[in-house]
């Protein structure tokens, strides 16, 4: 995701500095070029050799290090960086930056940075809530610095409360959101449906399907990274939602229909990746549900066709992409769906295809429009999501 990107990671004097090593490792694994700058107090918590081993680059500490290749390092690196994250950020470094003090390599580098600067505070809860620290944080926000709210939990001082450095996956998501993709969807509102719906037979049992929501969640993540304002309408799944998407949880097809209907008119792009149960029981009454030791029959009716409703109520310049999962006649059935549901594009796949369908981290998709068929090779669902967004962008233009 971060191949050919350059990240600068600042590490200050905090017990949470150990998390910075995992952050740097994860950045490197995603192809990012990483440079680490430590304050002298940070040396008390973690050895710079750790970062040098992970990055293959000298860890910067001293502004006037004579053993480093000559250059005005704080200027050259700040111009090269795509993103600058300070994690953990102590009250000291926050105060320095807020008041324009540049007396070490880290604070000097921040003053010269042109890229987005993300600051993740980590400290005792009483220190964090101190009015002066809060005032400095608000000042940084006014000057365009992004503050990542600390987590709540058990702190190193044995207190419990706000002040923990967020988990590394949260820090990584903030970095990806800034630099993983160009912001070609900035200003657009994208509505995504994901996951399965559940139709209750009685208070215990329900009808559902095998959808895990992975494809829809990947689309929501990719769209938010590309600058879109994303609303994710999701059935019951076991996936952490994208940090920068607005999550609307639903259970039944009717719940999903109403959530889509509520957001439909304001959305520029609608991507229906949810696997909606086709039928729902007419009633929970014992007269309709007949039980025996060997079987159970129930009177069913069709659920609301959400994709068709969206197509029938499509406004000008709105793009709708539906999904089609087929066992046979992939192109023929998907073209019929494209026309019948008034969609602009159908993302179709066969559940018989290896690496496609429910529960996998990959997909094999064919994108179908009125005038084109575009077959994708097997790829990760995140990569497939970006291709889908690319094709939708071409339709919009």
Secondary structure, 3 states (H helix, E strand, C coil): CCCCCEEEEEECCCCCHHHHHHHHHHHHHCCCEEEEEECCHHHHCCCHHHHHHHHCCCCECCCCCCCCCCCCHHHHHHHHCCEEEEEEECHHHHHHHHCCCCCCHHHHHHHHCCCEEEEEECCCHHHHHCHHHHHHHHHHHHCCCEEECCEEEECCCCCEEEEECCCHHHHHHHHHHHHCCCCCCCCCEEEEEECECCEECCCCCEECCCCCCHHHHHHHHHHHHCCCEEEEEECCCCCCCCCCEEEEECCCHHHHHHHHHHHHCCCCEEEECCECCCEEECCCCCCCEEECCCCEEECEEECCCHHHHHHHCCCCCCEEEEEEEECCCHHHHHHHHHHHCCCCEEEEEECCCCCCCCCCCEECCEEECCCCEEECCCEEHHHHHHHHHHHHHHHHC
